[in-house]
């Protein structure tokens, strides 16, 4: 073979080798890109974390890579939106006071929030570990009948009442349960019923007496005119008693909406005025009132504070026997509080009654209350006024030896501690 043939053969061999190496490198690069695409797609399906791949290189591979990246971006956005929505749902459920429970088709708990754990004392894993029993029976009944229901159950010590609303889910035989604590609502309802019953009774008694006395006066006007002054006096007393009850009920109703705390009030001046107002009644009952008041400013309602003082002094005079005395003291304390004390040497209160003395219409001695014209609402009014002003009221008493009631109110200047109800 001559020299030119050798050169041509070498060139052809090099070209074949070059083409083979190029083809091999191309296949290797293509395989690497395809493996990278496979990993990226696999990662997208598992985590949707926005993984991207290079979209350069061969046109066909670059087109596939670009499509993969677009899908990755879309999945990432959807996953992020789903995480955001889940975060909002978790925030809503965690801030709810109602307990939420979702029971799946198999009877197992699919979801429950923290409020449910607080209400029930434990997180149930299934319908079979759901207590109290009444709630479990309601869930079982709804899962079978698909008819919504509600149930109230008693739980714990001290006793609490829970109301469970149970409704069927729209999917399968799962059941949704919403649990709320209705203990306070039941207590308030009982208080309302008692109040209505007591108010009806208290209003009925003087109203009936007024009616009977008026009828007697009508007959006596012709049969026995001499008794008219006595029955007229009785009629007047019962009318005054009825008027006091109505006035106290209206005051209580108004105080339940709070007090206006915008005034700067001289408490000692109010106390002096109320003590002076009761001097005549105290003198007629042979009761001495002594006053020791230092200047004391509070922020609140002068009208309501006067009502508080009036009821305290009036109660003390009414329940102090002839020859006794009532001490009224106003002192500006060292703890940023103004103290108002009313102490009497009256009949006193048994220790068993001290816990209920501020309840509406509660009387230690009903017969004496009727005799003195008391309504049974005075101390309830005192408590409402004190609490509306950010204060406290306490009582000490010994049967047969007297009673001391102390009201403590924030001193003016500490208004930031007084919150309007």
NUKOL-211156 format. One line per 4 residues: number of its first residue (from 0); their letters; for each residue z, x, y of N, C-alpha, C. Coordinates in steps of 0.2 Angstrom, whole numbers. Layout:
NUM) a) Z/X/Y/Z/X/Y/Z/X/Y | ...
//
This chain:
0) xxxx) 0/4/-6/0/0/0/0/5/6 | -5/3/10/-5/7/16/0/6/22 | 1/9/27/6/9/32/6/2/35 | 0/-1/37/0/-7/41/3/-13/36
4) xxxx) 1/-12/30/3/-18/25/11/-17/25 | 14/-11/24/21/-11/24/24/-14/30 | 21/-13/36/24/-15/42/24/-23/42 | 18/-26/40/18/-33/40/23/-36/35
8) xxxx) 23/-33/29/28/-35/24/35/-35/26 | 37/-30/30/44/-29/33/45/-35/38 | 40/-36/42/41/-41/47/42/-48/44 | 37/-49/39/38/-56/36/45/-56/32
12) xxxx) 47/-51/29/54/-51/26/59/-53/31 | 59/-49/36/64/-50/41/64/-57/44 | 58/-60/45/57/-67/47/60/-72/42 | 59/-71/36/62/-75/31/69/-75/31
16) xxxx) 72/-68/31/79/-67/31/82/-71/37 | 79/-70/43/81/-73/49/81/-80/49 | 76/-83/46/76/-90/45/81/-93/41 | 82/-89/35/88/-91/31/95/-90/34
20) xxxx) 96/-85/37/102/-84/41/103/-90/46 | 98/-91/50/98/-96/55/100/-103/52 | 96/-104/46/97/-111/43/105/-111/41 | 107/-105/38/114/-105/35/119/-106/41
24) xxxx) 118/-103/46/122/-103/52/122/-111/55 | 116/-113/55/115/-120/58/119/-125/53 | 118/-124/47/122/-129/42/129/-128/43 | 131/-122/43/139/-120/44/141/-123/50
28) xxxx) 138/-123/56/140/-126/62/140/-133/62 | 135/-136/59/134/-143/58/140/-146/54 | 141/-142/49/147/-144/44/154/-144/48 | 154/-139/52/161/-138/56/161/-144/61
32) xxxx) 156/-145/64/156/-151/69/158/-157/66 | 155/-158/60/156/-165/56/163/-165/54 | 166/-159/52/173/-159/50/177/-161/56 | 176/-158/61/180/-159/67/179/-167/69
36) xxxx) 173/-170/69/173/-177/70/177/-181/65 | 177/-179/59/180/-182/54/188/-182/55 | 190/-176/57/198/-176/59/199/-180/65 | 195/-180/70/196/-184/76/196/-191/74
40) xxxx) 192/-193/70/192/-201/69/198/-202/65 | 200/-198/60/206/-199/56/212/-199/61 | 212/-195/65/218/-195/70/218/-201/74 | 212/-203/77/212/-209/81/215/-215/77
44) xxxx) 213/-216/70/215/-221/66/223/-221/65 | 226/-215/65/233/-215/64/237/-215/70 | 235/-212/76/240/-212/81/237/-215/88 | 231/-215/88/227/-218/95/230/-214/101
48) xxxx) 231/-207/100/234/-203/106/229/-201/111 | 223/-203/111/218/-201/115/214/-194/113 | 214/-192/107/211/-186/104/204/-186/106 | 201/-180/108/194/-180/110/191/-174/106
52) xxxx) 184/-174/106/181/-169/102/175/-166/107 | 173/-160/106/167/-158/110/161/-162/109 | 158/-164/115/152/-168/114/145/-164/115 | 146/-157/115/140/-153/116/136/-152/109
56) xxxx) 131/-147/109/128/-145/103/122/-149/102 | 120/-150/96/114/-154/94/114/-161/96 | 108/-163/98/108/-170/101/111/-175/97 | 109/-176/91/112/-181/86/120/-180/86
60) xxxx) 122/-174/85/129/-173/84/133/-175/91 | 130/-173/96/133/-174/103/133/-181/104 | 128/-185/102/128/-193/103/134/-196/99 | 135/-193/93/140/-196/88/147/-194/92
64) xxxx) 148/-188/94/154/-185/97/156/-190/103 | 151/-191/107/152/-195/113/154/-202/111 | 151/-205/106/153/-212/104/160/-211/101 | 162/-206/98/169/-205/95/174/-205/101
68) xxxx) 172/-201/106/176/-200/112/177/-207/116 | 172/-211/116/173/-217/120/177/-222/116 | 176/-222/109/181/-226/105/188/-223/105 | 189/-217/106/196/-214/106/199/-216/113
72) xxxx) 195/-216/118/198/-218/125/199/-226/125 | 195/-230/122/196/-237/121/203/-238/117 | 203/-235/111/209/-236/107/215/-234/111 | 215/-228/114/221/-226/118/223/-231/123
76) xxxx) 218/-234/127/220/-238/132/223/-245/129 | 220/-247/124/223/-253/120/230/-252/117 | 231/-246/114/237/-244/112/243/-243/117 | 240/-240/123/245/-240/129/247/-247/131
80) xxxx) 242/-251/132/243/-258/134/248/-262/129 | 247/-260/123/251/-263/118/258/-261/118 | 259/-254/120/266/-251/121/269/-254/127 | 265/-255/132/268/-257/138/271/-265/137
84) xxxx) 266/-269/134/268/-275/132/275/-276/128 | 275/-271/123/281/-271/119/287/-269/122 | 286/-264/127/292/-262/131/294/-268/136 | 290/-272/138/292/-278/142/295/-283/138
88) xxxx) 293/-284/132/296/-289/127/303/-286/125 | 303/-280/124/310/-277/122/315/-278/128 | 312/-277/134/317/-277/140/319/-285/141 | 314/-289/140/316/-296/141/321/-298/135
92) xxxx) 320/-297/129/325/-299/124/331/-295/125 | 332/-289/127/338/-285/128/342/-288/134 | 339/-291/139/342/-294/144/344/-301/143 | 342/-304/138/344/-311/137/351/-312/135
96) xxxx) 354/-318/137/361/-319/135/360/-323/128 | 355/-326/127/354/-330/121/352/-325/115 | 354/-326/109/352/-322/104/346/-325/101 | 342/-321/99/335/-323/96/334/-320/89
100) xxxx) 333/-324/84/332/-322/77/326/-325/74 | 321/-321/71/315/-323/68/316/-322/60 | 316/-327/56/316/-327/49/309/-328/46 | 307/-323/42/301/-323/39/300/-327/33
104) xxxx) 294/-328/31/292/-332/25/296/-331/19 | 298/-324/18/302/-322/12/310/-323/13 | 312/-326/19/319/-327/20/322/-321/23 | 319/-316/24/321/-310/27/321/-310/35
108) xxxx) 325/-307/38/325/-306/46/320/-302/48 | 315/-304/52/309/-300/54/311/-297/61 | 315/-301/65/317/-298/72/324/-301/74 | 328/-297/77/334/-300/80/336/-296/86
112) xxxx) 338/-299/92/340/-295/98/348/-293/98 | 350/-289/103/357/-287/103/361/-293/104 | 359/-298/109/363/-303/110/365/-307/104 | 361/-308/99/362/-311/93/368/-308/89
116) xxxx) 368/-301/89/373/-297/86/380/-298/90 | 380/-299/96/386/-300/100/389/-307/98 | 384/-312/98/386/-319/96/389/-320/89 | 386/-317/84/387/-318/77/392/-312/75
120) xxxx) 393/-307/78/397/-301/76/394/-296/71 | 388/-298/69/384/-293/64/377/-295/64 | 373/-290/62/365/-291/62/364/-294/55 | 362/-300/54/360/-302/47/353/-299/45
124) xxxx) 353/-297/38/347/-295/35/342/-300/32 | 345/-306/31/341/-311/28/345/-318/29 | 342/-323/27/345/-330/28/351/-330/24 | 352/-326/18/357/-327/14/363/-323/16
128) xxxx) 363/-319/21/368/-316/24/370/-318/32 | 366/-324/33/367/-327/40/373/-331/40 | 378/-330/44/384/-334/45/385/-335/53 | 388/-341/55/392/-346/50/387/-350/46
132) xxxx) 390/-353/41/386/-357/36/382/-363/39 | 385/-366/44/381/-372/47/374/-369/50 | 374/-363/53/368/-361/55/363/-359/50 | 366/-356/44/362/-354/39/358/-361/36
136) xxxx) 362/-366/35/360/-372/32/354/-375/37 | 355/-375/43/350/-377/48/343/-373/47 | 344/-367/46/338/-363/46/334/-364/39 | 338/-365/34/335/-367/27/332/-374/28
140) xxxx) 335/-378/31/332/-385/31/326/-385/35 | 325/-381/41/319/-381/45/314/-378/41 | 315/-372/37/310/-369/34/307/-373/28 | 311/-378/26/308/-383/21/305/-389/24
144) xxxx) 308/-392/29/305/-398/32/300/-397/38 | 301/-391/41/297/-389/47/298/-394/53 | 304/-397/53/306/-401/58/311/-398/62 | 311/-397/69/315/-393/73/322/-397/73
148) xxxx) 327/-393/74/334/-396/74/339/-391/78 | 345/-394/80/350/-390/83/356/-391/80 | 361/-386/80/367/-387/77/372/-383/81 | 379/-386/82/384/-382/85/389/-380/80
152) xxxx) 391/-374/80/395/-371/75/401/-367/78 | 407/-367/75/413/-364/77/414/-357/74 | 416/-352/78/416/-346/75/421/-342/78 | 424/-337/75/429/-332/77/436/-335/79
156) xxxx) 440/-330/81/447/-331/84/448/-326/90 | 449/-329/96/450/-336/97/443/-340/96 | 443/-346/95/438/-350/94/432/-350/99 | 426/-349/97/420/-349/101/415/-354/98
160) xxxx) 411/-358/102/407/-362/100/400/-360/101 | 395/-360/96/388/-358/97/384/-363/96 | 378/-364/100/373/-369/98/367/-365/96 | 365/-367/90/358/-364/88/353/-369/88
164) xxxx) 347/-367/91/341/-371/91/336/-368/86 | 334/-372/81/330/-369/76/324/-373/76 | 318/-369/76/311/-372/76/307/-368/72 | 302/-372/69/297/-368/64/292/-364/68
168) xxxx) 291/-359/65/285/-355/68/279/-357/67 | 274/-355/71/267/-358/70/263/-355/64 | 266/-349/62/263/-346/56/267/-346/50 | 264/-348/44/268/-348/38/274/-353/38
172) xxxx) 279/-350/35/285/-354/34/291/-351/38 | 289/-346/42/294/-342/46/298/-347/51 | 304/-345/53/308/-350/58/311/-345/63 | 311/-348/69/314/-345/75/320/-348/77
176) xxxx) 325/-344/78/332/-347/80/334/-344/87 | 336/-348/91/339/-346/98/347/-348/98 | 351/-344/99/358/-345/98/361/-344/105 | 365/-348/108/368/-347/114/376/-349/114
180) xxxx) 380/-346/118/387/-348/118/389/-353/122 | 391/-359/120/392/-365/124/400/-366/124 | 404/-361/123/411/-362/123/413/-364/130 | 411/-361/136/413/-362/142/410/-369/144
184) xxxx) 404/-371/142/401/-377/144/406/-383/141 | 408/-382/134/412/-387/131/419/-387/135 | 422/-382/137/428/-382/141/427/-386/147 | 422/-384/151/421/-388/157/420/-395/156
188) xxxx) 416/-397/151/415/-404/149/422/-407/148 | 426/-404/144/433/-407/142/437/-407/149 | 436/-402/153/440/-403/160/437/-409/164 | 431/-410/164/428/-415/168/430/-422/165
192) xxxx) 430/-423/158/432/-429/155/440/-430/157 | 444/-425/156/451/-426/158/452/-428/166 | 448/-424/170/448/-426/177/446/-433/179 | 441/-435/176/439/-442/177/444/-447/174
196) xxxx) 447/-446/168/452/-450/166/458/-450/170 | 460/-444/172/466/-444/176/465/-447/183 | 459/-445/186/458/-448/193/458/-456/192 | 455/-458/187/454/-466/186/461/-469/186
200) xxxx) 465/-465/182/472/-468/181/476/-467/187 | 476/-462/191/479/-461/197/477/-466/202 | 471/-467/203/468/-472/208/470/-479/206 | 470/-480/199/471/-487/197/478/-489/199
204) xxxx) 483/-485/198/490/-486/199/492/-489/206 | 490/-485/211/492/-488/218/487/-494/219 | 481/-494/217/476/-500/219/479/-506/216 | 482/-505/209/485/-511/206/491/-514/210
208) xxxx) 495/-509/212/501/-510/215/499/-514/222 | 494/-511/226/492/-514/232/490/-521/231 | 486/-522/226/484/-529/224/489/-534/223 | 494/-531/218/500/-536/217/504/-537/223
212) xxxx) 505/-532/227/510/-533/233/506/-538/238 | 500/-537/239/496/-542/243/497/-549/241 | 496/-550/234/496/-557/232/503/-560/233 | 508/-555/232/515/-557/233/517/-559/240
216) xxxx) 514/-555/245/515/-557/252/511/-564/253 | 506/-565/251/502/-571/252/507/-577/250 | 510/-577/244/514/-582/242/520/-583/246 | 523/-577/247/530/-576/251/529/-579/258
220) xxxx) 523/-579/261/522/-581/268/524/-588/269 | 524/-592/264/526/-599/264/532/-600/260 | 533/-597/255/539/-598/251/545/-595/253 | 545/-588/255/551/-584/257/549/-579/262
224) xxxx) 548/-581/268/546/-577/273/551/-571/274 | 557/-571/272/562/-566/273/560/-560/269 | 556/-560/264/555/-554/260/549/-551/262 | 545/-553/267/539/-550/269/540/-543/272
228) xxxx) 545/-541/276/545/-534/278/546/-530/272 | 550/-532/267/551/-527/261/544/-526/257 | 540/-531/256/534/-531/253/529/-527/257 | 529/-528/263/524/-525/268/526/-517/268
232) xxxx) 532/-515/268/534/-508/267/531/-505/261 | 532/-509/255/529/-506/249/522/-506/249 | 518/-511/252/511/-511/253/509/-505/257 | 513/-503/262/511/-497/266/512/-491/262
236) xxxx) 517/-490/258/518/-484/254/513/-483/249 | 511/-488/246/505/-488/241/499/-486/244 | 497/-489/250/491/-487/253/491/-480/256 | 497/-478/258/497/-471/260/496/-466/254
240) xxxx) 499/-468/248/498/-464/242/491/-464/240 | 488/-470/240/481/-470/238/476/-466/243 | 478/-466/249/474/-462/254/475/-455/253 | 481/-453/251/482/-445/250/478/-443/243
244) xxxx) 478/-447/238/474/-445/232/467/-445/234 | 464/-449/238/457/-449/239/456/-443/244 | 460/-441/248/459/-436/253/459/-429/249 | 464/-429/244/465/-423/240/459/-422/235
248) xxxx) 456/-427/233/451/-427/228/444/-424/232 | 444/-427/238/438/-425/243/439/-417/244 | 445/-415/246/446/-408/247/445/-404/241 | 447/-406/235/445/-402/229/438/-401/228
252) xxxx) 434/-407/229/427/-407/228/424/-402/233 | 426/-402/239/423/-397/244/425/-390/242 | 431/-389/240/433/-382/239/429/-379/233 | 427/-383/228/423/-380/223/417/-377/225
256) xxxx) 414/-379/231/408/-376/233/410/-370/237 | 416/-368/238/418/-362/241/421/-363/248 | 423/-358/252/425/-358/258/421/-354/263 | 421/-356/269/418/-352/274/422/-346/276
260) xxxx) 420/-340/275/424/-334/276/422/-330/283 | 419/-334/288/417/-330/294/422/-330/299 | 427/-334/299/432/-334/305/437/-328/304 | 440/-326/309/445/-321/309/452/-325/311
264) xxxx) 456/-326/306/462/-331/306/468/-327/307 | 472/-330/312/479/-328/312/483/-332/307 | 485/-329/301/488/-333/296/495/-335/299 | 499/-330/302/506/-332/304/506/-338/309
268) xxxx) 500/-339/313/500/-344/318/499/-351/314 | 495/-351/309/494/-357/305/500/-359/302 | 504/-354/299/510/-355/296/515/-358/300 | 516/-356/306/520/-358/311/519/-366/313
272) xxxx) 512/-367/314/510/-374/315/512/-379/310 | 511/-377/303/512/-381/298/520/-382/297 | 523/-377/298/531/-378/297/533/-382/302 | 531/-382/308/533/-386/314/531/-394/312
276) xxxx) 525/-394/309/523/-401/307/528/-404/302 | 531/-400/298/535/-403/292/542/-403/294 | 544/-401/300/551/-401/302/554/-408/302 | 551/-413/304/553/-420/305/555/-423/298
280) xxxx) 550/-422/293/551/-424/286/556/-420/283 | 557/-414/284/562/-410/281/569/-412/284 | 569/-414/290/576/-416/293/578/-423/290 | 573/-427/289/574/-434/286/577/-433/279
284) xxxx) 574/-428/275/577/-426/268/583/-422/268 | 585/-420/274/591/-416/274/590/-409/271 | 584/-406/273/581/-400/270/580/-395/276 | 582/-389/276/581/-384/281/575/-380/280
288) xxxx) 571/-379/285/565/-374/284/567/-368/288 | 566/-362/285/567/-356/289/561/-352/289 | 559/-349/294/552/-346/295/553/-338/297 | 550/-334/293/550/-327/295/543/-324/295
292) xxxx) 539/-324/300/532/-322/300/531/-317/305 | 527/-312/302/525/-306/306/517/-307/307 | 514/-305/313/507/-305/314/503/-303/308 | 498/-307/306/494/-305/300/488/-309/301
296) xxxx) 482/-305/301/475/-307/301/472/-307/295 | 468/-313/293/464/-313/287/457/-316/289 | 452/-314/285/446/-317/287/445/-323/282 | 443/-329/285/441/-334/280/441/-341/284
300) xxxx) 443/-346/281/442/-353/284/449/-355/287 | 450/-356/293/456/-358/296/458/-365/293 | 453/-369/292/455/-376/290/457/-376/283 | 454/-372/278/456/-371/271/463/-368/271
304) xxxx) 464/-363/275/471/-359/274/476/-364/277 | 475/-368/282/480/-373/284/481/-378/278 | 476/-380/275/477/-384/269/481/-381/264 | 480/-375/263/485/-371/258/492/-371/260
308) xxxx) 493/-369/266/500/-369/268/503/-376/268 | 500/-381/270/502/-387/271/505/-390/264 | 501/-388/259/502/-391/252/508/-387/249 | 509/-380/251/515/-376/249/521/-379/252
312) xxxx) 521/-380/258/527/-382/262/529/-389/260 | 524/-393/260/525/-400/258/528/-401/251 | 526/-397/246/528/-397/239/536/-395/239 | 537/-389/243/544/-387/243/549/-392/246
316) xxxx) 547/-395/251/551/-400/254/552/-406/250 | 547/-408/247/547/-414/242/552/-413/236 | 552/-407/233/556/-406/227/562/-402/228 | 565/-402/235/571/-399/236/576/-405/238
320) xxxx) 582/-404/235/587/-410/236/590/-409/242 | 593/-415/245/597/-414/251/602/-409/251 | 602/-405/257/607/-400/258/603/-393/256 | 597/-393/253/594/-387/251/590/-384/257
324) xxxx) 587/-378/256/583/-375/261/576/-372/258 | 571/-372/262/565/-369/261/564/-363/265 | 562/-357/262/561/-351/266/553/-349/266 | 550/-349/272/543/-347/272/543/-340/275
328) xxxx) 539/-336/272/538/-329/275/531/-327/275 | 529/-323/280/522/-320/280/523/-313/282 | 521/-309/278/522/-301/279/515/-298/278 | 514/-293/282/508/-289/281/509/-283/277
332) xxxx) 507/-283/270/509/-278/265/506/-271/266 | 508/-267/263/506/-260/263/500/-259/259 | 498/-264/255/492/-263/250/486/-267/252 | 485/-267/259/479/-270/262/479/-278/260
336) xxxx) 485/-281/259/485/-288/257/491/-291/262 | 489/-297/263/494/-301/267/498/-306/262 | 504/-306/262/508/-310/258/511/-316/261 | 510/-322/258/513/-328/260/518/-330/255
340) xxxx) 524/-331/256/529/-333/251/532/-340/254 | 533/-344/249/537/-351/250/542/-351/245 | 548/-351/247/554/-351/242/558/-357/243 | 560/-361/238/564/-367/239/570/-366/234
344) xxxx) 575/-371/236/581/-371/231/581/-378/228 | 574/-380/226/573/-387/223/575/-387/216 | 572/-392/212/573/-393/205/571/-388/201 | 566/-384/203/563/-379/198/558/-382/193
348) xxxx) 555/-377/189/550/-379/184/552/-376/178 | 552/-380/172/553/-377/166/548/-371/164 | 550/-366/160/546/-361/159/540/-363/155 | 540/-368/151/535/-370/147/529/-374/151
352) xxxx) 531/-376/157/526/-379/161/523/-374/166 | 525/-368/167/523/-363/172/515/-362/171 | 513/-361/165/506/-360/164/501/-365/166 | 504/-371/167/499/-377/168/500/-380/175
356) xxxx) 504/-377/179/506/-380/185/501/-380/190 | 496/-376/190/490/-376/194/484/-381/192 | 485/-385/186/480/-389/184/480/-396/188 | 474/-399/189/474/-405/192/478/-410/189
360) xxxx) 482/-414/193/486/-420/191/491/-418/186 | 493/-412/185/498/-410/181/505/-410/185 | 509/-414/182/516/-415/185/521/-413/180 | 527/-410/182/532/-408/178/536/-415/177
364) xxxx) 537/-418/182/541/-424/182/537/-430/186 | 534/-434/182/529/-439/184/533/-444/188 | 539/-446/186/543/-451/189/545/-449/196 | 547/-442/197/549/-440/204/543/-439/208
368) xxxx) 537/-437/205/531/-437/209/529/-444/212 | 530/-449/208/528/-456/211/533/-457/216 | 540/-455/215/545/-457/220/544/-453/227 | 541/-447/226/540/-443/232/533/-444/235
372) xxxx) 529/-447/232/522/-448/234/517/-442/233 | 519/-438/228/515/-432/226/509/-435/222 | 503/-431/223/497/-433/220/496/-429/214 | 499/-423/213/498/-419/207/492/-414/208
376) xxxx) 489/-414/215/483/-410/216/485/-404/221 | 491/-404/224/492/-399/229/492/-392/227 | 494/-390/221/494/-383/219/487/-382/216 | 483/-386/214/476/-385/212/472/-383/218
380) xxxx) 474/-387/224/471/-385/230/473/-378/232 | 479/-377/232/481/-370/234/478/-364/230 | 477/-365/223/474/-360/219/466/-359/221 | 463/-365/223/456/-365/224/455/-361/231
384) xxxx) 459/-363/236/459/-359/243/460/-352/242 | 465/-350/238/467/-343/237/461/-339/234 | 458/-342/229/453/-338/225/446/-338/229 | 445/-343/233/439/-343/238/440/-338/243
388) xxxx) 446/-336/245/447/-331/250/448/-324/246 | 446/-323/240/447/-317/237/455/-315/235 | 459/-320/235/466/-319/234/469/-321/228 | 475/-321/227/479/-322/221/485/-327/222
392) xxxx) 487/-331/218/493/-335/218/497/-334/212 | 503/-333/213/508/-332/207/514/-337/209 | 518/-338/203/524/-342/204/529/-340/200 | 535/-340/202/541/-339/198/546/-345/199
396) xxxx) 549/-347/194/554/-353/195/559/-353/189 | 564/-356/191/570/-357/186/572/-364/187 | 573/-367/181/575/-374/181/581/-375/184 | 582/-380/189/588/-381/193/590/-376/198
400) xxxx) 586/-371/199/588/-366/204/582/-365/209 | 576/-367/208/571/-367/214/565/-363/211 | 560/-363/216/554/-360/215/552/-355/220 | 548/-350/219/545/-346/224/537/-345/222
404) xxxx) 533/-347/227/526/-346/226/523/-341/231 | 520/-336/228/517/-331/233/509/-331/233 | 506/-331/238/499/-330/239/498/-324/243 | 493/-320/240/491/-313/243/484/-314/244
408) xxxx) 482/-312/251/475/-312/253/473/-306/256 | 467/-304/256/465/-298/259/466/-298/266 | 468/-292/269/469/-292/276/463/-291/280 | 462/-294/286/456/-293/289/454/-286/291
412) xxxx) 448/-285/290/446/-278/291/443/-275/284 | 446/-279/278/443/-277/272/439/-283/269 | 435/-285/274/430/-291/273/425/-289/267 | 423/-283/266/419/-281/261/421/-283/254
416) xxxx) 428/-283/254/431/-285/247/431/-292/246 | 429/-296/251/429/-304/250/422/-306/249 | 421/-309/243/414/-311/241/414/-319/242 | 409/-321/245/408/-328/246/406/-331/239
420) x) 409/-337/237/408/-339/230/401/-341/230
//
